[in-house]
């Protein structure tokens, strides 16, 4: 199966007065697992439907392997789509469901049998061909839907929240399987989801969308660790966001920020922003020490609540300046963890404190290049 190179150029879609996709430009390499991530209404599904051919664009173009397919019907594009709803025919067997598209294309029977067997082998459903959909689990039905799409050997496979109807444990299992399957077949996957864990787990790259535009583009590690703004930091995973004020630069690549009566050093994010800012730090980077223990970037706090999550515990804190904060600690058998109501010294490491414009009072000295940088790939 050959991969497909996707280029979206100034792609726009309007529904009356509403702009669902706003001048979106994006390039997805052949063989890449790429995810569009964002909340409902951000334009991700509309973008996928335009690539599939189900929605005509209002403006811009869609190129597949260098050919403009913007005005081609869905059946004339070398793409296939897997939806959250499996849409299997209940009166057909697994083999017949998978073979349906091939029969529509008048492929010879012997070739159909060979390709259906190959597709079922890919999704680990060999031996299930004679069963009907109601004899399968939800995860198995989703694999049949994948096999039905893959058997047509598309250049691009479009996936619209295909795991959304599954339970959490099965969803995590299929995330790993789907990623391995994509690497095995080597075709381009364009995956749409609002689930941050799915996007982080499976993608080579991802784009976070808001109001029909891409606000950040990069690898999962890059977008998670280096969010471009408070929206991305808050949407992608759990992030502590605090109101602060930049006081001054404290050295090369660092600045002093005031959090209430406390002054901290930050070495990540938009360090040349002045005025009111947001400070972001991931819960796993927050460290707790005994109350009164001194050190850099420490603020007194109180443990308000502890939530057991299995391998980790989520600790809700209230800092001395009134800010709410979360910490995440591994449950490794250490009995020294502070209990509810215990005063602590909260360490916010300088390299984990990320300075982000708050969108109101901040003045960006560096300019917009820092936000655009991840999208330059």
Secondary structure, DSSP 8 states (H G I E B T S, - for coil): -----EEEEEEEEEETTEEEEEEEEEEE-TT-EEEEE--TTSSHHHHHHHHHTSS--SEEEEEETTEE-TTS-GGGSSEEEEESS----TTSBHHHHHHHHHHHTT--HHHHHHHHHHHHHHTT-TT-TT-BGGGS-HHHHHHHHHHHHHTT--SEEEEESTTTTS-HHHHHHHHHHHHHHHHHH--EEEEEES-HHHHHHH-SEEEEEETTEEEEEE-HHHHHHS-SSHHHHHHSS-EEEEEEEEEEEEETTEEEEEETTEEEEE-EE-TTEEEEEEEEEEGGGEEEEETT---TTEEEEEEEEEEE-SSEEEEEEEETTS-EEEEEEE-SS-TT---TT-EEEEEE-GGG-EEEE-SSS-EESS-THHHHGGGG-
